Amino acid sequence: MVIFTSWTSQGGNTGVHDTVVNQLLAKMDGVEQLNNNLLIGMTYREDIYMALLRTGRLEVDTEIGLPDESGRVQILNIHTATMREYNELASDIDIQEIAALTKNFSGAEIEALVRAAWSKAMDRFNKISNNKVKVDPDAGKNWKLCRADFMHALEHDIKPAFGSRIGIIKWGKPVNRVLEAGDMLIAIARSSGRTPLKFLLEGSVGSGKTALAVQIAKNADFPFVKICSIKKMRLFHEAEKCEFIKKIFDDAYKSPLSCIILDDIEQLLDFLPLGPLFSNLISQTLLSLLTTSPPLGHKLLIICTTSREDVLQEMEILNIFRTKIHVSSITSSEHLINVVENIDAFTSNEIEQLKKKINGKSLCIGIKKLLKQIEMVRQMEENQRIVKFLSLLEEEGGLEP
Ligand SMILES: Nc1ncnc2c1ncn2[C@@H]1O[C@H](COP(=O)(O)OP(=O)(O)OP(=O)(O)O)[C@@H](O)[C@H]1O
C-alpha cells in the first residue's frame, strides 16, 4: 500500500511540485503492470481532480468533509487529552460548548485553536516590570488553561477557512424576505414531483448572495449540498470545467434530496465584458443540466446567484428561472446600525456618534464591503474608529459626504 498525503504540496517556484506530480502520474499510467498495489492519494485541491481521476489512475473519489459537532468534541478531546491528564484544564472549560462554537472548523484548525489558547494561557507566566518582560515565578502555582483562553483564541487567532462563522446578520426586512422566499421554495422542492426546482438570487456585487444561498441551503437540511463556484475551477480548461460541473450534478442525482448552488453563474460561464465573450460549451452544458430532470424519486433544488442579470438575459439563460429573488444592498442608516450593533464592533458611545453622523444621509453599500470596513477599523484606537469608518464609507461611495 502506498499513501501520498498532500498530493499537491507546493515546491515554491522551484518546479519541484509539477515534476513530482507528473512523475507520479507517469508511474500510475506506466507500461509495466504493478499487481497487488493499493494507492491512496490525498489532496485539498479539487482543481487537480480531473488529471487524477482519469480511468486507470485513481478510481474512487471520496470527499472528507468538515467534522460535525460530535466529531469536533472528539477532536478537541484528543488535543486536550495530555492537559487533562496533568490536570491543566480549568473546570470552566466545556468541550461541548467549544465544539458548538467551532462550526466549519477543520481538524487542523481545531488543533491550531487549542495551541493558540495554550499560548494565550502561557502569557500568564510573563510579568512586565520596569518595561522588561520577566517570568513570573508565582504564575505556575495555579496555572491552568481556562475558558477565557479559548474565547480569546476564537475571537482573535483562528478563523475557519471554509464557510463563515459570522453567518447571516438579519439587518432588516430585505434579508428576512429572501430567507422566507427561500424556505417556501425548499418546501415546494420537497413536495413537488417536478424537479429540478431552480431559482435565481440576483443582486449587486457583495450584496451577500452567496451567504444567503448557503443559508437557504442550510435551512433546507438536505443530505447533499454542493457549491459550484469558479474558485475551484480557475485552472481548468473549458472541457474540464464542464466535466467538473457535470460531476457535481451526477453526485447530486445519487441522493434522494439534493441542493446545488451555482455561484456567480456568469463567472462559471467564463463571461468577459469585452466583446462580450462567454463559453458556449459551458453555457450549453449548464442549460442542459438546469433543464434535465433528476432520476425518478430524486429531488433537486438548484440555487443560482448572479450580479449580472443582463448577461444571463443575453445568453438566454434568464428565462429558465421562474423565480427570481432580489438581494438588496444596505440603503438606510437604520439597517447599517443594525449590522454594527449585531457584531458588537463599537461601544455604545461610538454607535450614538455614528447614528448622529449618518442619520438622513443617502447610503448604498453591500454587506460584504461593510463588514470588511468594520473589520479594518475595529483594530484601531477607540477615539479614531468612527472618524475612519465614516471616511471609508464616503470613499467607497457608500455614504454621501
Ligand atoms: N444578511 C446577510 N446577508 C448576506 N451576507 C451576510 C449577511 N450578514 C452577514 N453576511 C456576511 O457578508 C458576506 C457576504 O459575502 P458574499 O460572498 O455572500 O457576497 P456576494 O454578494 O456573493 O459577493 P460577490 O458579489 O463578490 O460574489 C459573508 O461573509 C456573510 O457571512
Ligand as a Chemical Component Dictionary entry (heavy atoms), coordinates in Angstrom:
data_LIG
# 
_chem_comp.id                   LIG 
_chem_comp.type                 NON-POLYMER 
_chem_comp.pdbx_formal_charge   0 
_chem_comp.three_letter_code    LIG 
# 
loop_
_chem_comp_atom.comp_id 
_chem_comp_atom.atom_id 
_chem_comp_atom.alt_atom_id 
_chem_comp_atom.type_symbol 
_chem_comp_atom.charge 
_chem_comp_atom.model_Cartn_x 
_chem_comp_atom.model_Cartn_y 
_chem_comp_atom.model_Cartn_z 
_chem_comp_atom.pdbx_ordinal 
LIG N1  N1  N 0 -27.688 39.358 5.960  1  
LIG C1  C1  C 0 -26.619 38.934 5.310  2  
LIG N2  N2  N 0 -26.739 38.567 4.030  3  
LIG C2  C2  C 0 -25.658 38.144 3.353  4  
LIG N3  N3  N 0 -24.403 38.066 3.848  5  
LIG C3  C3  C 0 -24.239 38.406 5.116  6  
LIG C4  C4  C 0 -25.334 38.864 5.895  7  
LIG N4  N4  N 0 -24.863 39.145 7.108  8  
LIG C5  C5  C 0 -23.560 38.904 7.095  9  
LIG N5  N5  N 0 -23.165 38.445 5.904  10 
LIG C6  C6  C 0 -21.762 38.145 5.521  11 
LIG O1  O1  O 0 -21.419 39.002 4.428  12 
LIG C7  C7  C 0 -20.606 38.331 3.480  13 
LIG C8  C8  C 0 -21.306 38.349 2.134  14 
LIG O2  O2  O 0 -20.443 37.863 1.157  15 
LIG P1  P1  P 0 -20.929 37.036 -0.121 16 
LIG O3  O3  O 0 -19.729 36.398 -0.717 17 
LIG O4  O4  O 0 -22.082 36.172 0.238  18 
LIG O5  O5  O 0 -21.448 38.196 -1.075 19 
LIG P2  P2  P 0 -21.705 38.073 -2.647 20 
LIG O6  O6  O 0 -22.817 39.001 -2.983 21 
LIG O7  O7  O 0 -21.898 36.644 -3.043 22 
LIG O8  O8  O 0 -20.322 38.607 -3.193 23 
LIG P3  P3  P 0 -19.786 38.623 -4.722 24 
LIG O9  O9  O 0 -20.692 39.516 -5.488 25 
LIG O10 O10 O 0 -18.403 39.171 -4.546 26 
LIG O11 O11 O 0 -19.825 37.206 -5.194 27 
LIG C9  C9  C 0 -20.407 36.928 4.025  28 
LIG O12 O12 O 0 -19.196 36.896 4.745  29 
LIG C10 C10 C 0 -21.584 36.732 5.003  30 
LIG O13 O13 O 0 -21.252 35.846 6.049  31 
# 
loop_
_chem_comp_bond.comp_id 
_chem_comp_bond.atom_id_1 
_chem_comp_bond.atom_id_2 
_chem_comp_bond.value_order 
_chem_comp_bond.pdbx_ordinal 
LIG N1  C1  SING 1  
LIG C1  N2  SING 2  
LIG C1  C4  DOUB 3  
LIG N2  C2  DOUB 4  
LIG C2  N3  SING 5  
LIG N3  C3  DOUB 6  
LIG C3  C4  SING 7  
LIG C3  N5  SING 8  
LIG C4  N4  SING 9  
LIG N4  C5  DOUB 10 
LIG C5  N5  SING 11 
LIG N5  C6  SING 12 
LIG C6  O1  SING 13 
LIG C6  C10 SING 14 
LIG O1  C7  SING 15 
LIG C7  C8  SING 16 
LIG C7  C9  SING 17 
LIG C8  O2  SING 18 
LIG O2  P1  SING 19 
LIG P1  O3  DOUB 20 
LIG P1  O4  SING 21 
LIG P1  O5  SING 22 
LIG O5  P2  SING 23 
LIG P2  O6  DOUB 24 
LIG P2  O7  SING 25 
LIG P2  O8  SING 26 
LIG O8  P3  SING 27 
LIG P3  O9  DOUB 28 
LIG P3  O10 SING 29 
LIG P3  O11 SING 30 
LIG C9  O12 SING 31 
LIG C9  C10 SING 32 
LIG C10 O13 SING 33 
# 
